[in-house]
C-alpha cells in the first residue's frame, strides 16, 4: 500500500490549486452557477477553514477542507485527482476531517453535495452521513443534497 499522508495544506500551493481548479471546472460543467457552492481558493484561506491535502511523497493526490460554522463543521472542497482514485484517498480524507471536527469539539459535521455526484454520495453514506434539510445559508434547490453526521 502506498504511503499516503494527510497533512495541513495551502490552497495556494500549485498542486492544490490545480486540483481545486479541476474540481471547480467539474462543478461548473454539471451545475448552474446559482447552484454551485464551492469556495474559491481565496475563501479556502480564511482562518475559519482548515485545509488538508493527501500526499504521496511530494505529490498532492487529493484535498478537502473543514469550515468552522460555530456549532458544527462543514466539509468543503473534497476532491481527489481522477488519475489516483481507487487508492482509498477519499476515505482517508473523510476520516481525517471527522477527527479534526472532533478535536475542535464539533458534535456534528454537515455537507452539501450535488445530485449528479453519485460517487460522492456513496462515499458519504459509507461514512454514516444521512440526508438532512438545508442548513446554514443554504436554500433548497433542484441539485443540492444536504447531509449530516452526528459525531457523538
Secondary structure, 3 states (H helix, E strand, C coil): CCCEEEEECCCCCHHHHHHHHHHHHHHHHHCCHHHCCCCCCCHHHCCCEEEEEEEECCEEEEEEEEEECCCCEEEEEEEECHHHCCCCHHHHHHHHHHHHHHHCCCCEEEEEEECCCHHHHHHHHHCCCEEECCCCCCCCCCCEEEEEEECC
